[in-house]
Amino acid sequence: DAKTTQPPSMDCAEGRAANLPCNHSTISGNEYVYWYRQIHSQGPQYIIHGLKNNETNEMASLIITEDRKSSTLILPHATLRDTAVYYCIVRGLPQGGSEKLVFGKGTKLTVNP
Amino acid sequence: NAGVTQTPKFRVLKTGQSMTLLCAQDMNHEYMYWYRQDPGMGLRLIHYSVGEGTTAKGEVPDGYNVSRLKKQNFLLGLESAAPSQTSVYFCASSPRPGQGFITDTQYFGPGTRLTVL
């Protein structure tokens, strides 16, 4: 699976958009970009994933650059409850069995009132 | 629809004791996983299962055993607990790619906090 690079921490004001970047310059053509988050003391939560097109769901938007070497997760109106560690994960389809998700260090997002 | 649930939420064991952690999912997912998370580290896969009656080792399987007798349940056993197994344990499940899903997005339970003294 391709390696990802994320800033260790970010701050955002409540009500503003939070834009979390992720670099994945070695991504291959069949690898997806996933975003998960982990709120303190809870299990990781799936947010969104994409291959090459931008994606949007009720939680967030995912913008993937045309060369697919980086992406940005956008929380359009951050709330205090969005304070969490956000993980960008790149992986292809599982081969045979479903292998582990590799969670790096992620970005600690703090939403301030 | 409860998603993924884990029992118990907390447990304290003495070295050498045994216990079983239960994971249950009501999403009819084929795949299930057990991870552990230690302070300052990411999640590490212990064991996983791609279907009822099948299990496979992850990256840190030593000291643990698992069973998947029913599709909705995945049990993690510690036969002789050690202090090194003090951790937070997360269970996850995902659909099998091809069952109308392109990818295998994993859904996690709330975790079990285990302390071994």
Boltz contact constraints between the chains, C-beta under 6 A:
constraints:
  - contact:
      token1: [A, 32]
      token2: [B, 103]
      max_distance: 6.0
  - contact:
      token1: [A, 43]
      token2: [B, 90]
      max_distance: 6.0
  - contact:
      token1: [A, 43]
      token2: [B, 108]
      max_distance: 6.0
  - contact:
      token1: [A, 43]
      token2: [B, 109]
      max_distance: 6.0
  - contact:
      token1: [A, 43]
      token2: [B, 110]
      max_distance: 6.0
  - contact:
      token1: [A, 43]
      token2: [B, 111]
      max_distance: 6.0
  - contact:
      token1: [A, 44]
      token2: [B, 108]
      max_distance: 6.0
  - contact:
      token1: [A, 46]
      token2: [B, 105]
      max_distance: 6.0
  - contact:
      token1: [A, 93]
      token2: [B, 97]
      max_distance: 6.0
  - contact:
      token1: [A, 94]
      token2: [B, 104]
      max_distance: 6.0
  - contact:
      token1: [A, 97]
      token2: [B, 50]
      max_distance: 6.0
  - contact:
      token1: [A, 97]
      token2: [B, 56]
      max_distance: 6.0
  - contact:
      token1: [A, 98]
      token2: [B, 31]
      max_distance: 6.0
  - contact:
      token1: [A, 98]
      token2: [B, 104]
      max_distance: 6.0
  - contact:
      token1: [A, 100]
      token2: [B, 45]
      max_distance: 6.0
  - contact:
      token1: [A, 100]
      token2: [B, 58]
      max_distance: 6.0
  - contact:
      token1: [A, 101]
      token2: [B, 106]
      max_distance: 6.0
  - contact:
      token1: [A, 103]
      token2: [B, 42]
      max_distance: 6.0
  - contact:
      token1: [A, 103]
      token2: [B, 43]
      max_distance: 6.0
